């Protein structure tokens, strides 16, 4: 029983620690950004404008007394004078409102820029984007967290921050007015005349506290539901994009019904969360709406004793009602924004949780199970006692020490699911779980050709020179590379910008990837089964290039048994150790070990 009683307090403590850590991560991102100075100036400007608006609200509230007293006296001259005063106050407040709107929108824009650019930096730090994809749910659909969630967080943070500051300044400003109006008011309690100093202030505090507590209790589930809702929205968006990108293959296979059913399943998962959100929001509305309706008469009820006792004129009554309304509206800020705060916390957790996962990637694998990488100054690739750890087991080479020099042509053969792609990722420095040493030449002297070619949405010239700028190579180099591999029909397209992954077939994209090899002329080329996708003609042309133009380039091709060719002078084999003898824990838990970890660790071919 003791443990059961402590669970709620522990949950609250963990939630508070989580919120503080997420806020600290956000502040770290903002203080290190180039937009820091702009945010400071915008924040200072907002504070000044909001303070001036609060002062204007005090003057407007004080205007109520002489204006309504003039009406009560039927004083036409005084009535006209007060209308002029109102015009001056209202004009000043209008100018302040417009200025505040501009400053708030600029703050949203600058805050979003700061958050988004920081996430760009953290996500595309070398090897992080690959690592986060293997971390399960936290690495799913990073585009949603960087684009939509960062924007939503910037908007909510600005709106809530401005609202909280405004409520605080109005509370400080009007609480003194309300206290002064309570002076001298007495109550007849059991025949005794009793004065309660500042009774209208205490009434406002009690009234708002009850509503705030009720809103907090009822609105708590919205935080978790909000985070789950954004996750399901992201899954549905990804599923729609996936179907759209592969619509031709789906259509020719007559698979529309299957895809429709899959989309319905994703949408049903979202609807389940949305229905729970509707219920939770409805429950919260009982509190917030009920509080709002009672607020219409609450200030008059509180000020009525002073009015009927003769301590307040009719104008003073309306002034007291206005001051009470301002105080309780400031105090009910939490009530009015309970749902928004829950939404903000959910969004904050998604954005900063993603950023924290990126920063903590290096801690995911203990040093004891980490492959050592060394970049040497020599043109030599060395794999020393390499053992690559994955959920399937340990992938090893038939030779404990492998040295590959410029001009070598090495074929590494592995059966299906033996870890061929994992070896490719390890040599590239992406996969670090296991043991042994990988020594590579300087990075600029090695070019990697993955199984699936990547052509960015740039000009074809920029795609071929990628990741170097297109000016790194002369015009004749592009023409020569394309012509050598019988791809001269692409020459007129060199300066054309297009979505190449949609306009070209997979084979054409892969052929251009090998034209990139000829253009860059690296010292080492590491290929992950990509040679097997080429036609026999293009494959033979590429081998001929390696014999002549790239005679000093080392080729390492990782492929299946069908990859064997007389061109390769050296053949190595991959083996996979599985079974009870493999007792090491994989570098990341499987997807069913928890919602925040797992992922595509068994995609290695």
C-alpha angles and dihedrals in degrees: 000000000000092000091049092054093051095051097082093049091047090050091051091048092050091047091051092048090048092051093048092048091049091049090050091051090051092050090048090054092049098044091052095049130099089237093063095103092046091051091050093051093045091049092049091049091051091049091052094046093046091049091050089048090052090052090049090051090054091052091047091050091049089050089065093073101056092037097053092037088056089051091049090051091043087234103166095183093050089044091056093046091053091050088058090049089050092052091054094047094044092048092052091047091049091054090048092049092052091047091049091051092052093047092047093050092047089050091053091050095047093044091051091048091052095048095043095047090048091052090048088054096045095043097046097043103126113285096358097100089053093046096049090053088065093052097084123229095003089061097045116112099352088179089070093054095044097043114027101020095047090050092048092048092051092050095046094043092053095045093046093044094050091045093049093048091047092049092048094051093045090049092052091045100047101035088074091049091050092047091052092050089053092058116113095014112132133189129213104230113177090332095312122113106229129182119207109199110231093356093163089055092052090046091054091047093050093045095050094041093056092049093045092051091048092049092049093050095046097039099051096095090058092075095061093037091051092054091047091048092055090049092052092045088053092050092051092048091051092048091052092049091048092053092046093051092051099035094122094056090045092050097049090048091049088235098142093112092052092049091045090054091048091051090048089054092052091046091049090055089053093046091053090058092042091053090052088048090052091053093047092046091048091052090051091048090060087063101038097041093044090051090049094052094049089048089070092071102020096087092049092048091051095046095041096087091058092046096049091044088058096245092117132047120218089263089047089051091055090045090053091047090051093048092046090049092051092048096047092043088055091047093045092055089108091049093052092046102038092111093042091050090051089050090047093051091049091050092044090054092050095049099040093037088058091047092047091050090053092050092047097049093105090058093055094085120045115235089243089067098039127112113232116236124199128180109208130194092235129088094245131113112208128185107189120191090327118190115174115203122212136145089272091060134256121337114205139169124242088241118057092210121037123184120186121187132189111289095026118131109206128179118198111197125200134170120239112295091009092123104265095146090043089056089050090051091047094053087049089054094244099111114053105166114114135038140283134062133286114196115188137178118250110305094244090061095057126073122191123206111196125205091258116047120231122211112176121223092262134100114304088246090057090046092054094047092044125168090018121067114265091245089068090085131045122243093254091057092060092047093047094049094050094043093049091059094042092254097121091126086076094059095089088053097056094108096036119111116213146139092269094183088063099038099045131056120243090254092052091049091050092049089054089050089059090047085057088057091055091047095050096040095204125191092234131028118194114192129190105208091301093125089064091063094058124095115254089251095053091041091055091047090054092049088051090052090053091051094050122014093026100033091137094051120104115224121204113182119186109198148130130281091278090063094077112123135164088240090076113081095191131040126194128181134219122223129192121216111208139155135061093325090068102079101156117116113241116253093253129025119254119262092261091058092077145323098263101051141041124064141148101343096135098056091100110120 
